[in-house]
């Protein structure tokens, strides 16, 4: 059993739950992205608690965090840092930007211009930042959790396909239920519980859990299943570009994360199904006609999950117990 992974997950979810009502599934995805060395994109309308959730998540981990508020006038150097001339020393000094932290909150990322959005690409993919020809390594662990408003909102720029593909998972917060909304009002009536939140996990806990996640077994038939799902996206009506090999690797990694969070050492087809919806839709490039349909990509992936042949337990050779 993946005790470290499950223990870390339970501890972080309980701690975040002191601030955020519900949203356990979103915290699960955050943990999976963190342990996989990936990044996460949260899309929803303003006021649903995206930023508050990310802050609570970062406060639950014993590592550094930072926040970048994306605006139309934000420059790439505002993210990565600059070299400035120190008059007293007579030399240039490097001032690190907010990307030099373990958990980086990119708030309302699609309010910045594409040039600034692309400034994160090297950081997200290579875990490094190059400033004036010199390369600086980023923290380990390193994770970008970006929030964005729906493209229907005013003053937003759609993320480039290359950057969307760098996000391991994408999800939404959604409005709370009536009961959850009442609980939120009660919780925030007198004070903000985020101010008293303390870490429940260390960097070493994260690294130990990451090693356990890496060791989760994936059967050959699961590789076949993942490949079939991703290949099937390339022939869908209304799809210009389907899921790439990078997307298939991401699906496998997230499926391993779901297995580990469930306390298992092996991936099941259900893990792949659970991983598909947060991992694949944002990697589809749709035609103009398909794009105007709300949640078209999610619906396509959900339909594929019901169509692609699933490996049986006998084929995978598992024993119960």
Buried (B, 14 or more C-beta within 10 A) or exposed (E): EBEBBBBBBEBBBEBBBBBBBBBEEBBBBBBBBBBBBBBBBBBBBEEBBBBBBBBBBBBBBBBBBBBBBBBEEBEBBBBBBBBEEEEEEEEEEEEBBBBBBBBBBBBBBBBBBEEBBBBBBBBBBEBEBEBEEEEBEBBEBBBBBBBBBEEEEEEBBEBEBEBBBBBBBBBBBEEBEEEBEEBBEEBBEEEEBBEEBEBBBEBEBBEBBBEBBEEBEBBEBBBEBBBBBBEBBEEBEBBBEBBBEEBBBBBBBBBBBBBBBBEBEBBBBEBBBBBBBBBBBBBBBBEEEBBEEEEBBBEBBBEBBEEBEBBEEEEBEEEEE
